Amino acid sequence: MIATQEEMVEAKVPLAYRDQCAHLLIPLNKCRHAELYLPWKCEAERHVYEKCAYELVMERMLKMQKIQEQEAKLKQSQKQPIPLIPKTANA
């Protein structure tokens, strides 16, 4: 389930946190507010949100790693060494 823009505005989610895990942040913030931000409260909600955020970061890192590998392969294919002895037509 993805939170809509209206839900995020209504819940006052900061722009920096409006990602694929925002639908988990909304109930976490409601719980935090209800429990006066006590650190031992809302542990289940916090764990689910942090797991989602971690998986999102790991997904982005894997995508970036694949892009970097593709770019490295492209650079290697473009770096063809110039032969010192030219090939002849009959060789």
C-alpha positions in Angstrom: 0.0 0.0 0.0 1.4 3.4 -1.0 0.3 6.5 0.8 -1.3 9.2 -1.4 -0.2 12.8 -1.5 -3.3 13.8 0.4 -2.6 11.3 3.2 1.0 12.5 3.5 -0.1 16.2 3.6 -2.7 15.4 6.1 -0.2 13.5 8.3 2.3 16.3 7.8 5.0 14.0 6.6 8.2 16.0 5.6 9.1 16.0 2.0 12.3 14.1 2.6 10.4 11.1 4.0 7.8 10.9 1.3 9.0 7.7 -0.3 7.8 4.1 -0.7 7.9 3.7 3.1 5.7 6.7 3.9 2.6 4.5 4.4 4.5 2.9 7.4 5.7 6.3 8.8 2.2 7.7 9.2 1.0 5.2 11.8 4.5 5.3 13.4 4.2 9.0 13.9 0.7 8.7 15.2 1.8 6.1 17.7 4.8 8.3 18.7 2.6 11.3 19.3 0.1 9.2 21.3 2.8 7.7 23.5 4.7 11.0 24.0 7.8 9.7 22.0 8.8 7.2 24.7 11.6 5.1 23.1 10.3 1.8 24.4 6.8 2.4 22.9 5.9 1.8 19.2 8.8 -0.7 18.7 6.9 -2.9 16.3 5.9 0.1 14.1 9.4 1.5 14.2 11.0 -1.9 13.3 8.7 -2.3 10.3 9.4 1.2 9.1 13.2 0.9 9.5 13.2 -2.5 7.7 11.3 -0.9 4.8 13.8 2.0 4.7 16.8 -0.4 4.9 15.4 -2.5 2.0 14.8 0.6 0.0 18.4 1.8 0.5 19.8 -1.6 -0.4 17.6 -1.7 -3.6 19.0 1.7 -4.6 22.6 0.5 -3.9 22.2 -2.6 -6.0 20.8 -0.6 -8.9 23.7 1.9 -8.7 26.2 -1.0 -8.6 24.7 -2.5 -11.7 24.8 0.9 -13.5 28.5 1.3 -12.5 29.3 -2.3 -13.7 27.6 -1.5 -17.1 29.6 1.7 -17.4 32.8 -0.1 -16.6 32.1 -2.7 -19.3 31.3 0.1 -21.8 34.6 1.8 -21.0 36.5 -1.4 -21.4 34.9 -2.1 -24.8 35.8 1.4 -25.9 39.5 1.0 -24.9 40.7 -1.2 -27.8 44.5 -1.2 -27.9 46.1 0.0 -31.1 48.1 -2.8 -32.7 51.8 -2.2 -33.1 52.0 -4.4 -36.2 49.3 -3.7 -38.7 47.4 -6.6 -40.2 48.0 -7.2 -43.9 45.4 -8.3 -46.4 47.0 -11.8 -46.9 48.0 -12.5 -43.3 
